[in-house]
Amino acid sequence: MKRREFLTSSMILGAGMVLPAKWAAAQSREDSLRVLSEGAANSFESFSVGINRNSLQISWNIYDRLVKFAYKAREDGTAYYDYFDIQPELAESYEISDDKTSITFYLRKDAVFHDGAPVTAEDVKWSLDRVVSSPIGLSQFGTGSMKETSQFVVVDAHTVRIDLPQPDRFALPNLALTYPIIVNSKLALQHATAEDPFASEWLKMNPAGGGAYKIARAQIGERILFERFEDWKSGELPAYKQVLWQTVPAAESRVASLLKGDADIAQDLPPKDVIRLLENPDVKVVGVPTSSFQFIGMNSQLAPFDDVRVRQAIAYALPYDAMFQTALFGRGQPLFGGEPGAPDTTTFPQPLGYSTDLEKAKALLAEAGLADGFDTTFQFELSVATVAEPVALLLQESLGKIGIRVTIDKVPAGQLGTLLQEKKVPFYFEGSTSYLADPDYFFRVFYYGETRWNFGSYQNPEFISLVDATRYETDQAVYDTSVKRMIELVKDEVPIILLWHPSLDTGMAKSVEDYSYTFHRQLDFRPLTRG
């Protein structure tokens, strides 16, 4: 398929921002939104090997899901997603059976895809089949007992039923996540092959949705022009008719564009710029506590990180306070410090009980037979360099004091995910988000199994049995005891070193209103308005 590109006729707006001539002619400023970010999307997809988090900003806005999390208003005029309030989206309603082993969805009969094709139950089934037919999708949907294509049943042209092997509190929330986008199956199947029956490779670089926005122009990795889909039926039409999202890697350029009025929203702001913008009366900064977390990962199946004493030594050697202040300017919630051993609560993530203690770190390395240290490589992705680079430099300096010689490797944007999937990275900086709220879910995703998201490749048999036992546990006391033991184990064996929950800070023109935070931390264009 021919590459989609912006029109060459354009006007220049400051800080390297380029808008198509069509933009300037077709829409007033009130109808258009201009968004700048540091990172770039590498796909139109919502899941697949190598898809980066920035891609969710595309797929979230151009595709529908059956259901969505509602937004709950905050005192500052913004909104936050409500995990406990799940509302219809492409489905106009849904019903849960009395025995809680099936959920029936009634689709909007007037819903169409961007090419005008009607949305049918067959499209929904095909889209859900696609999720469980992918190892990545299956790992997520499996947390909600959805593992087989036979569980997705077409009842009639506009009704779909999902059958569950047992009641599962995670089934419905999973359907509101980023994975189960409803794809125009008739369009996608035109590009399927025997090796790729769900056209996953084609969908990475081509949209096939029916969401609130459609793609007008695209240069993946650089800029995307979205246009409102006037025939969208799954909610109230968005206020903005067009949204231009452009990648501007230099933070100073994003800030300059925002201050000059050339941009409406600046994402991925370094904390030092947030501090400066908070003092500027001409713009506003929305700071939202997030469910995301950032950490130091160590592959516990690769030497020398397969020795728990090495992992503990690194945990004691990190300069946590310096990293927190230098990388985030303190804008976040620390997950370092705290008390070692048995936890007081079942909340997780929580501080693991490690604070900087170089002498203890040296002693642990000596016990592991590495008194002279060792050489290793520490990797991070360039798309998160604003935070990751100061963390890496401080880590390199501090570990050098205990004999660990670190070479820093900056990985091109979009590549670290593939390396993590292949379990090729021994030591690195990364972040992720726990989409669902329960601690057993967190452990099942991030400390269990063979997936990319078992970041430490943790394989403790006792821990595995506890995760399995808590999955359907209904006795709260038994559940809490099991969770506390799991927390105790990961504190001691520290396959990953939790650092903090970062604040999500977004700079905006004062005229932009109704910002709504959702769990994947990317921008939802749909609720935004201009005051």
N, C-alpha and C positions, 0 to 999 in steps of 0.2 A: 504493500500500500504506500502511496506517495506520502512523504513526510509532511506533517502539518507545520506551517510556519506563519509567522506574522507577516503582514504586508510590508514591503520594503519602504514604501512611502510612510514617513513617520514624523513625529515631532519630539524634540528632546526636552525633558523636564528637569533637569538638575540631578546631580549625583548619579549620572549614568542611567537614568530611568528612561526607557523608550516606550512610547505608546503608539499603536497603529493609528493611521489617519482615520480609519473607520471609527475608532473609539471617540476621537474628538468631534467627529461630525454627527455621530448617531445619538449621543447621550449627553445630557447636562451633567454638571458635577454632582448635583443632588441625586441623580440616578445611578452614579457610578462610584465604585469603591476601588482604591488603589492600595495594595498590600505589598510590603517588602519583607523578605525573610533572609536569614543567613543560609539555611540549608535548602537544597533543591530536591524535589521529588524525582524519583528515577523510574516511575511507572504510573499507570492509571489503575493498577490492581490494588486490592485490599489485603491480599495475602499471596505468598509464593516465596520461594527461596530467593533471598537477596532484596526483597522489597523493603525500602526504608520507611521510617516513620513519617517523613514529609509527604509520602505518597498518599497517606490517609487524608490529607487536606484536599486532595482531588476526589478520591473515591467517596468520601463522606458527603460531598456536595453534589455529585453527579449521579449517585445511585440511591435508591430507596432500600430499606429493610422492612420486614413485616411489621416490626414494632420498634419503639424507641423509648429511651428514658426521658421522662418529663424534666423540665427545668424548674428549679425552685428559686424564687427571688431572694436576693441578699440585700442587706441594708444599704449597701453602697450603690444600688441601682443595677448591678450585674446579676447574673443567675448562675446556678451551679447544678449540674445534673443530679437527679434524684434516683439513686439506685433502687429504691423501694417503690417507685411509681412508674410502671411500664405501661405505655399507651400505644394504641394502634398507629401505624404509619401507612404502609401500602395496604395492610389489612384494615378494613373499616371497623372490624370487631374481632374478638376471639373468645373462645370458651374452653375452660378446663374441665375435664370429665370429673364425675364425683369421686372416682377412685384415684384421680390425679395421674393416670397413666397415659392420657392423650390430651393434646391441645388442638383445637380446630380453629382455623383462620378463614375468615370470610373476606375475600379481596374486594377492593373498590372496582366496580364493574366498568367505570368510565376511565380507568387508568390506562395510559399509553406510554410507550417508550419514546425516546427522542426522535426516532424515525417514523413515528406514527403507528407502529404496530401495537395492537392491544396487548396488555399484560394478562397472561392467563395462568391458571394453576400449573400448567405444564412448565412454564418458565420458572415458577417458584420451585417446583420439584427439581428441575434440572439444576438450578442454582444451589439448592441445598445438597443435592447429590454431589455437586462439584466440590463443596466444602469437605465432606467426609471422604472423598476420593483422593484428597491431597494429604500427605503426611502432616503438613503444618496445620491445615484445617481440622483434620481428625484429632490432633492432639488437643485443640481447643474445644471442639464440639464434644469430644469424649468426656470432658469434665461435666457435661450436662446429659450424659447417657445417650448421646446421639452418635452412633458409630456405623450404621448400616444404611444404604440407600433405600432398603425396603421399609424403613421407618417413616419415610416421607410419602404420603399417600394422596393421590389426586382423587377427590370425592366427586367433583364436577368441575366445570370450566372456571369457576371462581371460588372454589373451596378446596383447602388443603388441610390434611390432618397429619400430625406428628405423633407417632406411637412410641411410648417409652417402656422399657423392660420393668421399671419400677418408678414410683414417684421420685422426682429429682428436683430439688430446689434451685438447681443451676440451669435447667433447660430453658426456661423463658428468658432469663437475663442474657444467655448466650445469643439469643436471636436478635438482641438489640446491640450487639457488638459490631465491630468493623468487618468481620468475616462474611456474614451471610448477606452480602449485597445481592439484589435481585437483578440478574443479567438477562438481556434480550437473547434468549437461547437461539432463536431462529437466525439472528445475525451472527452470533458467535459460531454456530455450527457450520456456517459457510467456510470457516477457516480452521475447522477441526481436522485432525489427521488420525491415522491409526495409532501412532505413537503418542498423540496428544488429543484424546477424544473430547476434552473440555476446552480446547482452544486456549489453554493457559498462556502459551507464548504470545499468541496474537493479542489477548486481552491485556497483557503487560503494556503494550504500546498503542492500544486502540480502545476508546470508550464504547460501551454498549449498554447504556443505562437509561433510566427514565426519571431521574431525580430532579430536584428543584432547579439545578443548573446543568447546562450542557456546554461542551467544549466548542468554542468558536475558532480559536487559533491555539497552537501549542508548539513550543520548542522545549521538549523535556530537558530538565536541568537548567533552564534559563527563565522562561516565562510562560504563563498560561493565561489565556483570556476566556473567561466564563461568561455565558449569556443566560439570563433567566429563561427557564422553560415555561412558556406561557400556558401550556396545557397540563401543567403539573397538578395532580388532584390529591396528593397525600398530605396536604397542609395548606395554610394560607400562603399565597404567593409572597416571596421575599420582597423587601423594599427596594433593593438594588437590582437594576436591570443588567448591569455588567459589573464584573469584578476582574481586575487585572492583578495577578499575583506574579511578582518578579523576584528572582533571586539576586540579592545584592550582598555578596559575602562580607564586605567591609562594614563593620558596625557604625563607623563614623559617617559613612555615606547614608545609611538608613536613618540615622538620627538627624543628619542635615536635611534630608528630604522631608522628614516629618516636621521639623521646625520651620522650614520654608513653606509648608503647605502643599508640597508636591505629592506627598503620600498621606493617606488617611490612617494607616496602621503600620507600625513597625514591630515585627516579631523578633524573637531570639535576641533580646537586648542584653548586652553584658551588664552585670550588676553595677559597674562603675557608671555606666550611662544612665541606668535607672535612677541612681542617687542624684545625678545631675538633672534629669528630667522632672523628678519630683519637686524640684525647686523652681521649675519654669511654669508660670501661670498660663502660658499660651497653649499648652498641651496637657494631657492627663496620662497617668500610668495606672493600669489595672493590674494589681498583684493578687494572685489567687493561690491559696494553698492547694497543692496537688497530691494525687494518689501515686505519683511517680516516685521513683527512688533512683539514686546513682550510687555506684559501688566500684570497688576494685575486684575484678574476677581473677581466680586462679584455677586452672584445670587440675583437679585433684587426682587425675589419672595419668598425669605427665610429671616425670621427675624434673626438678626436686620438689614440686608442689604436691606430689603424692605423699609426702611426709607431713603429718599434721603439725609437727613442731616447726617446720619451715613456714607454714601458713600462719601459725600463731606468732612466730617471730616477726613476720611482716606486719601483722596486725598491731603488734606492740611498737613497731618502729615508725609507723606513719605519723606525720606532723598534722594531726587532724585540725587543730584550731587554725594553724597557718593556711591550710588548704581551704578551709571554710571561708575565712576572711578574704583571702587573695582571689579565689575563684568565684565566690558568690557574694562577697561583701556582706556576709552574714544573712543574706536574704533566702531563708529556708529554715527547715526544722532539722536539727542535728540528729543523726542516728549513731553517733559515736559516744564514747563514755558509757555511763550507766554502770550497773552492777553485774559482775560475772555470776555464773551458776544458775540456780533455779530462778525462774521469773516470778514476778508477783501477779502478772496479768497474762491473758491469752492474746492480747493485742500484738499483731505483727504486721509489718516490721517494727522492731523496737531496738534500742541501743544494745550492742552485743557485749558490753563490759570491757572493751579495750580502750586504753588511753596510752599516750606516748610514754614508753619506758624502754630506752635504748639498752640499758644493762640487762633487763629481762630478755630482750630480743637477742642480744649477743649470746646469752646463756642457752637459749633454746636452739640457736644455730649450732652451738658447740655440741649439745646433746645429740643433734641430728648428724654429727660428724662433718659439719661444714663450718668449722671455726674460722677458716680463711675466706668464707663467703663463696660466691659463685657468680657467673655471668648469665644474664638473661635479657630478654627484649620485652619492653612494655609498649603495647599498642593502643592507639585510640583513633577514632574516625575524624577526619577533618571537618565534617559537618557539625561536630560539637567541640571544636577546638577552643572556643572562647572560654569554656569551663575546663575542658580536659587538659589543655596545654599547661596552665599553671599547676594543676594537680600533678601532672607527669613530672614537671621540673622539680617540684618540691619533694615528690616521692623519690626521684633519682638522687637528689642531694641527701635526703635522710637515710635511705637504704645504703648509700655509700659509706655512711658512718659505721655500719655494722658489717661491711665487707661485701655487700651485694652490689655488683657493678651492672648498672642498667643502661641499655641502649634504647632510646625512644624511637618508635616507628609510627609515623603518621600515615594512616591507611586512607586511600581515596574514598570520598563519599559513596556510600552504597555497597562497599565491599566487605566491611567487617561482619555484617550479618551472614554472608555466605561462608566466611571463614569460621564463624562460631557454629554454624550448622554442621560443618565438616569436622568440628572439634580440633582445629589446627592451631588455636591461639592459646598459649600457656598463661599469659599474664597481661591484663588489659583494663581499661576504663570503659564502662558502659552504663547505660541507664535503661530502665524499663518501667512498665506500669502494671499494677495489679488491677485488672478490669473488674473483678468481683471481690466482695468485701471480706469473706470469711478467711480465717487464718489457715484452715486446712486446704483451701483452694490455693492460697499463696504458696504453700509448701509443695503442693502437687504440681504447680506450674514451674516454679523456680528452683526446686531442689530435688526433683524426682524424674526418673525416666531417661530417655535417650535424646530428647529434643534439644534444639538450639537454646531453649530458655532454661534448661538446667545448666546455668552458667558456670557452676563449679564442677560439673560432671560428678555430682555427689552420688555415692552408691553405698550408703550405710544400710545394712540389712534390717537393723532394728527400726531405723527411721522409715524405711520403705513399708514395713509391716504396720507401723503406726499410721502412716498416710492412708494405706488401704483400709485400716480399721475405722478411721474417722469418717470415711466417705458418706456413709448412710447412718451414722450414729445418731440416735434420737434422745439418748440419756445425756442431759447437759453436763452432769458431774463427770461422767466417763469421758465425754468429749473434751472437757476442759483439762482433765488430767493428762490425756494423750497429747493435747496441743502443748501443754507446758513442758512435757518431756521432749517433744520435738524442738521446742525453742532451746531447751538446755543442750541438746545435742549440737545444734548448729552454732550455738555460742562457743562450745568447746572445740568443735572440729572446723569451724570457720571456712567453709568452701568459698564463700564470697565475703568481702568486708564491706558492710553497709556504711555509707558515708552520710547521706542526708536525703530529705525530701526537698527538692528545690522549689522555690516559689516560681510560678509562671507569671512573668512580668511582660506586659504588652503596652507599648506606647500608642496613643491614639490622638487624633484630632478631637477637639472638644465637641465637635458636632456629631461624632459617632456615638451611638447609644445602643443599649440592650446587648452588650457583650455577654455571651453565655459560655461558660466553661464546661467542656465535656471530657470524659475520662481519657481519651486518646491525646489530649493536649494540643490538638490542631484546631484551626479556626473553623467554626461553623458559620458560614455566611448567612444562613437562612434567617435567624432571628434579628440580625443587625439592622438598625435603622439610622437615619440621619435626622438629628434634632434641628 
